[in-house]
Amino acid sequence: MVLLFLAVLLAAACGGGSSTSAHPEQPEGSPAGAETSPQPAPPGPGMVVPAGSPSPVTPAGPTLNTRAVPWESATPADGGRSLDVVWWSGVEPCQVLDHVDVKETAREVTVTVYEGQDRRSPDAVCIAIAIQKTTQVRLESPLGDRKVVDGAK
């Protein structure tokens, strides 16, 4: 009888209650609706933003489902002979740099970043995490006073 009582007690302690709350992201013991810690707004819904500097990438094209993506900054480098372009992206092989298109006129330089899925991994499934990437593009002539324009916007 004592053995049966201990078995029931052990079963109740191990699986008698659920510790899953209606808000799994909220620490146990926190009041409903309470903020746990301030987080910066991610670039897109459901995306996690890791800390650190942009990951340097080189064009890997041709890719599948190639599309223009907006960039965050284009900073002159090498005495204005090139631009360091930075944008938010996803993980490889789902989002890889296909190519960067640069159109130069006397007044402006239009830079368009193109990404797609690596054609060697057409069925890949990737996590939704935002990664800041960077690549350097050469200009035909030094930037000077020309305006730099995002071709994806």
MARVO-911252 format. One line per field, with one value per residue: residue number from 0; residue in three letters; x, y, z of N, C-alpha, C, O in turn. Coordinates in steps of 0.02 Angstrom, whole numbers. Atoms other than C-alpha are relative to their C-alpha. Example, Ala and Ser with C-alpha at 12.3 -4.5 7.8 and 13.67 -1.06 7.14 Angstrom:
resi (0, 1)
resn (ala, ser)
n.east (45, -42)
n.north (-59, -59)
n.up (0, -3)
ca.east (615, 684)
ca.north (-225, -53)
ca.up (390, 357)
c.east (45, -39)
c.north (60, 55)
c.up (0, 37)
o.east (97, -14)
o.north (59, 110)
o.up (33, 45)
! end
This chain:
resi (0, 1, 2, 3, 4, 5, 6, 7, 8, 9, 10, 11, 12, 13, 14, 15, 16, 17, 18, 19, 20, 21, 22, 23, 24, 25, 26, 27, 28, 29, 30, 31, 32, 33, 34, 35, 36, 37, 38, 39, 40, 41, 42, 43, 44, 45, 46, 47, 48, 49, 50, 51, 52, 53, 54, 55, 56, 57, 58, 59, 60, 61, 62, 63, 64, 65, 66, 67, 68, 69, 70, 71, 72, 73, 74, 75, 76, 77, 78, 79, 80, 81, 82, 83, 84, 85, 86, 87, 88, 89, 90, 91, 92, 93, 94, 95, 96, 97, 98, 99, 100, 101, 102, 103, 104, 105, 106, 107, 108, 109, 110, 111, 112, 113, 114, 115, 116, 117, 118, 119, 120, 121, 122, 123, 124, 125, 126, 127, 128, 129, 130, 131, 132, 133, 134, 135, 136, 137, 138, 139, 140, 141, 142, 143, 144, 145, 146, 147, 148, 149, 150, 151, 152)
resn (met, val, leu, leu, phe, leu, ala, val, leu, leu, ala, ala, ala, cys, gly, gly, gly, ser, ser, thr, ser, ala, his, pro, glu, gln, pro, glu, gly, ser, pro, ala, gly, ala, glu, thr, ser, pro, gln, pro, ala, pro, pro, gly, pro, gly, met, val, val, pro, ala, gly, ser, pro, ser, pro, val, thr, pro, ala, gly, pro, thr, leu, asn, thr, arg, ala, val, pro, trp, glu, ser, ala, thr, pro, ala, asp, gly, gly, arg, ser, leu, asp, val, val, trp, trp, ser, gly, val, glu, pro, cys, gln, val, leu, asp, his, val, asp, val, lys, glu, thr, ala, arg, glu, val, thr, val, thr, val, tyr, glu, gly, gln, asp, arg, arg, ser, pro, asp, ala, val, cys, ile, ala, ile, ala, ile, gln, lys, thr, thr, gln, val, arg, leu, glu, ser, pro, leu, gly, asp, arg, lys, val, val, asp, gly, ala, lys)
n.east (41, -46, -31, 50, 6, -59, 4, 50, -30, -52, 33, 31, -53, -33, 42, 67, 20, -34, -36, 7, 46, 30, -52, -62, -59, -1, -28, 48, 5, 10, 70, 21, -8, -60, -58, -56, -58, 8, -32, 7, 48, -33, 14, 61, 39, -25, -71, -46, -56, -60, -45, -63, -9, 25, -38, -19, 20, -15, 53, -1, 49, 71, 41, 71, 45, -40, 40, -35, 11, -25, -59, 0, -50, -51, -53, -58, -62, -55, -4, 59, -1, 46, 50, 15, 73, 23, 72, 25, 14, 11, -56, -14, 3, 65, -11, -70, -10, -4, -44, 16, 2, -20, 9, -31, 10, -38, 32, 13, -19, 55, -25, 54, -23, 44, -9, 43, -17, -54, 31, -22, 42, 67, 51, -24, 44, -44, 30, 14, -46, -27, -72, -22, -53, -33, -42, -31, 8, -45, 31, -38, -37, 10, 66, 3, 60, 60, 46, 7, 71, 17, 40, 54, 54)
n.north (-59, -57, -3, -28, -70, -33, -2, -52, -64, -14, -15, -66, -50, -5, -19, -19, -67, -26, -62, -42, -55, -28, -43, 37, -42, -37, 40, 22, -44, -69, -15, 1, -64, -36, 1, 34, -43, -37, 29, -42, 26, 37, -25, 27, 39, 64, 8, -13, -39, 11, -57, 6, -40, 34, 56, -14, 51, -13, 28, 72, 13, -17, 28, 12, -51, -60, -61, -58, -11, -66, -1, -48, -53, 8, -45, -3, 31, -2, -67, -13, 43, 56, -10, 56, 3, 40, 13, 55, 59, 61, 47, 41, -12, -28, -68, -13, -56, 20, -50, -70, -39, -70, -44, -65, -58, -57, -26, 49, 70, 43, 65, 47, 64, 55, 62, 56, 63, 38, 50, 66, 21, -26, 20, -16, -34, -40, -35, -70, -41, -55, -6, -58, 20, -55, 16, -60, -6, -49, -50, -15, -61, -17, -23, -73, -30, 35, 28, 73, 15, 71, 20, 44, -38)
n.up (0, -3, 66, 45, -18, 25, 73, 17, -19, 49, 64, -6, -2, 65, 57, -22, 20, 59, -13, 60, -10, 61, 29, -10, 2, -62, -55, -49, -57, 22, 11, 70, 34, -22, 46, -31, 9, 62, 59, 58, 49, 54, 66, 29, -48, -21, 14, -54, 25, -39, -7, 35, 61, 60, 28, 69, 48, 70, 42, 10, 53, 1, -53, 14, -26, -11, -10, -27, -71, -20, -43, -56, 10, 52, -24, 45, -23, 49, 30, 42, 59, -13, -52, -44, -3, -57, 2, -42, 40, -37, 0, 59, 71, 20, 25, 18, 46, 71, 30, -14, 62, -12, 58, -16, 42, -25, -61, -52, 7, -23, -21, -13, -25, 19, -37, 16, -34, 31, 43, -21, -56, 16, -49, -67, -47, -42, -57, 12, -40, 40, 0, 37, 46, 35, 57, 29, 73, 31, 43, 61, -15, -71, -18, -1, -28, 24, -50, 5, -2, -6, 57, -21, -33)
ca.east (0, 142, 223, 63, 49, 229, 200, 44, 136, 283, 168, 76, 238, 310, 161, 17, 20, 68, 201, 156, 78, -30, 124, 272, 392, 353, 457, 361, 299, 287, 119, 20, 62, 224, 374, 523, 660, 666, 707, 746, 615, 667, 675, 526, 387, 452, 635, 777, 917, 1090, 1219, 1381, 1448, 1387, 1442, 1544, 1475, 1518, 1397, 1353, 1229, 1138, 1006, 826, 684, 803, 732, 792, 813, 830, 994, 1027, 1185, 1312, 1472, 1611, 1774, 1943, 1944, 1768, 1812, 1697, 1548, 1524, 1340, 1250, 1077, 970, 950, 918, 1026, 1107, 1060, 887, 952, 1116, 1185, 1153, 1231, 1236, 1186, 1270, 1210, 1312, 1264, 1343, 1219, 1190, 1241, 1099, 1143, 1025, 1060, 987, 964, 889, 898, 1054, 1010, 1110, 984, 812, 718, 812, 715, 795, 762, 689, 836, 894, 1075, 1158, 1267, 1391, 1478, 1593, 1554, 1677, 1627, 1678, 1730, 1752, 1590, 1629, 1471, 1353, 1203, 1189, 1014, 938, 872, 758, 655)
ca.north (0, 120, 79, 122, 287, 334, 291, 402, 543, 531, 530, 683, 777, 738, 763, 825, 1004, 1098, 1231, 1299, 1470, 1564, 1674, 1554, 1698, 1771, 1712, 1611, 1719, 1878, 1965, 1945, 2083, 2131, 2175, 2062, 2171, 2307, 2237, 2335, 2318, 2182, 2221, 2110, 2012, 1865, 1898, 1895, 2021, 1964, 2089, 2125, 2203, 2164, 2000, 2029, 1935, 1921, 1888, 1704, 1719, 1663, 1628, 1568, 1693, 1840, 2007, 2181, 2216, 2388, 2433, 2531, 2627, 2651, 2727, 2790, 2692, 2689, 2877, 2874, 2741, 2612, 2600, 2488, 2438, 2372, 2290, 2173, 1996, 1818, 1664, 1565, 1467, 1546, 1723, 1748, 1896, 1869, 2031, 2220, 2332, 2504, 2639, 2798, 2967, 3138, 3177, 3013, 2833, 2707, 2549, 2400, 2245, 2081, 1926, 1755, 1575, 1473, 1363, 1219, 1213, 1240, 1151, 1225, 1282, 1423, 1505, 1681, 1781, 1950, 1966, 2127, 2099, 2208, 2205, 2326, 2387, 2477, 2636, 2681, 2854, 2926, 2970, 3155, 3258, 3131, 3071, 2884, 2813, 2645, 2562, 2446, 2586)
ca.up (0, 43, -124, -217, -122, -167, -351, -357, -267, -388, -540, -476, -444, -616, -730, -627, -686, -842, -830, -1002, -989, -1113, -1144, -1168, -1200, -1030, -881, -751, -610, -716, -717, -878, -1002, -913, -1021, -988, -1062, -1192, -1364, -1521, -1656, -1780, -1966, -2004, -1920, -1821, -1861, -1734, -1752, -1697, -1635, -1725, -1882, -2058, -2137, -2296, -2447, -2631, -2775, -2792, -2938, -3033, -2900, -2897, -2873, -2891, -2829, -2787, -2601, -2520, -2436, -2276, -2323, -2462, -2393, -2508, -2492, -2578, -2607, -2682, -2811, -2728, -2612, -2460, -2471, -2314, -2310, -2204, -2268, -2214, -2195, -2334, -2436, -2434, -2463, -2556, -2651, -2838, -2902, -2879, -3024, -3030, -3151, -3155, -3225, -3203, -3061, -2972, -2944, -2932, -2836, -2840, -2735, -2801, -2694, -2720, -2662, -2696, -2845, -2769, -2625, -2704, -2564, -2417, -2265, -2166, -1999, -1998, -1932, -1993, -2042, -2093, -2247, -2340, -2508, -2598, -2774, -2888, -2978, -3156, -3096, -2920, -2831, -2804, -2774, -2852, -2754, -2715, -2745, -2695, -2853, -2752, -2674)
c.east (44, 33, -47, -8, 60, -1, -49, 29, 53, -30, -31, 53, 31, -45, -68, -22, 40, 34, -3, -51, -30, 50, 67, 63, 9, 28, -53, 1, -9, -74, -16, 7, 62, 55, 58, 64, -9, 40, -6, -49, 37, -19, -65, -37, 32, 74, 41, 60, 61, 43, 63, 3, -25, 46, 18, -19, 22, -56, 9, -44, 24, -38, -71, -41, 36, -46, 45, -18, 27, 61, -6, 48, 47, 53, 59, 62, 52, 2, -59, -4, -45, -49, -6, -76, -20, -75, -16, -21, -18, 59, 7, -21, -65, 6, 74, 2, 8, 50, -21, 5, 16, -9, 24, -19, 42, -27, -7, 27, -57, 27, -60, 30, -52, 18, -48, 22, 54, -30, 24, -42, -72, -53, 21, -53, 46, -38, -11, 42, 29, 75, 18, 60, 30, 39, 28, -10, 46, -40, 44, 43, -14, -67, -6, -63, -64, -39, -4, -73, -10, -47, -58, -58, -42)
c.north (63, 10, 33, 75, 40, 6, 54, 69, 21, 19, 70, 56, 10, 25, 25, 67, 21, 65, 47, 54, 22, 44, -34, 42, 39, -43, -19, 47, 73, 12, 1, 70, 39, -7, -33, 39, 38, -31, 49, -32, -36, 28, -26, -42, -67, -11, 20, 37, -13, 62, -12, 43, -40, -55, 17, -59, 22, -31, -74, -21, -48, -38, -14, 56, 65, 62, 55, 8, 69, -6, 55, 58, -19, 53, 0, -31, 8, 66, 16, -43, -61, 20, -64, 2, -48, -7, -56, -57, -58, -46, -37, -71, 32, 71, 11, 58, -27, 47, 70, 37, 73, 38, 69, 52, 56, 25, -51, -69, -41, -70, -44, -68, -53, -62, -53, -60, -36, -57, -71, -28, 25, -17, 15, 36, 37, 34, 74, 42, 53, 5, 62, -21, 62, -28, 65, -2, 55, 47, 12, 62, 19, 34, 76, 25, -37, -30, -76, -18, -76, -19, -46, 38, 37)
c.up (0, -68, -51, 14, -26, -76, -22, 15, -51, -67, 3, -1, -69, -55, 19, -24, -60, 18, -60, 13, -66, -36, 10, -1, 64, 56, 51, 59, -19, -8, -74, -29, 20, -53, 36, -6, -65, -56, -57, -49, -55, -68, -31, 51, 14, -11, 61, -29, 44, 3, -41, -61, -60, -25, -72, -45, -70, -42, -13, -59, -52, 55, -25, 30, 17, 4, 28, 73, 19, 45, 51, -11, -56, 15, -48, 33, -54, -37, -46, -62, 8, 55, 42, 13, 56, -5, 48, -45, 46, -6, -67, 16, -25, -28, -11, -49, -71, -35, 23, -66, 18, -65, 19, -52, 29, 66, 56, -18, 30, 13, 17, 19, -18, 39, -25, 40, -39, -41, 16, 57, -11, 51, 71, 40, 49, 56, -19, 48, -46, 7, -41, -42, -32, -59, -27, -75, -26, -44, -62, 9, 72, 12, -3, 34, -20, 58, -11, 14, 5, -57, 18, 32, -50)
o.east (29, 42, -26, -14, 50, 20, -34, 20, 56, -7, -28, 41, 49, -22, -112, -82, 94, 3, 26, -108, -8, 41, 103, 114, 61, 5, -99, 54, -21, -110, 26, -12, 75, 62, 71, 100, -38, 99, -58, -54, 83, -70, -93, -9, 50, 98, 24, 83, 62, 39, 79, -44, -33, 108, -26, -7, 32, -88, 65, -50, 84, -19, -89, -23, 25, -93, 96, -76, 81, 67, -46, 31, 57, 45, 84, 74, 37, 8, -53, -48, -58, -41, -8, -101, 5, -110, 28, -51, -28, 111, -41, -16, -75, -32, 113, -45, 54, 100, -74, 56, -14, 22, 0, -16, 75, 10, -6, 41, -73, 55, -101, 67, -112, 77, -98, 64, 53, -68, -7, -36, -97, -104, -9, -93, 91, -98, 25, 21, 49, 101, -8, 109, -1, 63, -1, 2, 52, -90, 105, 99, -66, -93, -54, -80, -119, -11, -4, -102, 27, -103, -102, -111, -89)
o.north (111, 67, 74, 114, 95, 58, 90, 116, 79, 66, 107, 109, 67, 64, 27, 79, -5, 110, 100, 39, 0, 59, -18, 21, 72, -100, 21, 67, 115, -32, 19, 119, 92, -60, -18, 46, 11, -46, 81, -93, -8, 62, 7, -59, -104, -68, 66, 20, 8, 105, -68, 79, -101, -49, 31, -117, 81, -79, -97, -80, -62, -94, 7, 83, 95, 69, 42, 0, 88, -54, 102, 116, -78, 112, -53, -22, 27, 68, 56, -35, -97, 71, -119, 47, -104, 41, -93, -46, -49, -27, -44, -92, 39, 90, 18, 71, -66, 24, 78, 34, 101, 21, 98, 40, 48, 55, -33, -85, -34, -102, -26, -98, -43, -82, -38, -55, -38, -97, -119, -87, 65, 18, -11, 74, 6, 48, 101, 58, 39, 4, 71, -48, 116, -84, 119, -53, 108, 27, 4, 66, 0, 70, 103, 2, -14, -50, -99, 2, -114, 7, -57, 8, 72)
o.up (-36, -89, -91, -33, -52, -103, -70, -25, -70, -100, -47, -30, -87, -98, -23, -28, -73, 47, -59, 33, -119, -95, 57, 26, 73, 63, 64, 82, 24, -31, -115, 2, -8, -84, 95, 43, -112, -47, -65, -53, -85, -74, -74, 103, -32, -6, 97, -83, 102, -41, -59, -77, -56, -20, -112, -29, -83, -20, -28, -73, -55, 73, -80, 82, 69, -35, 60, 93, -4, 83, 43, 3, -71, 0, -66, 93, -111, -99, -92, -104, -40, 88, 14, 46, 60, -19, 71, -97, 106, -34, -105, 73, -85, -72, 37, -86, -84, -63, 53, -100, 63, -116, 67, -113, 80, 105, 115, -76, 89, -32, 59, -19, -7, 42, -57, 85, -100, -15, -7, 73, 28, 54, 118, 13, 78, 50, -61, 103, -102, 63, -96, -16, -34, -58, -17, -108, 4, -74, -58, -16, 99, -30, -31, 89, -5, 109, -68, 65, -27, -60, -23, 45, -30)
! end
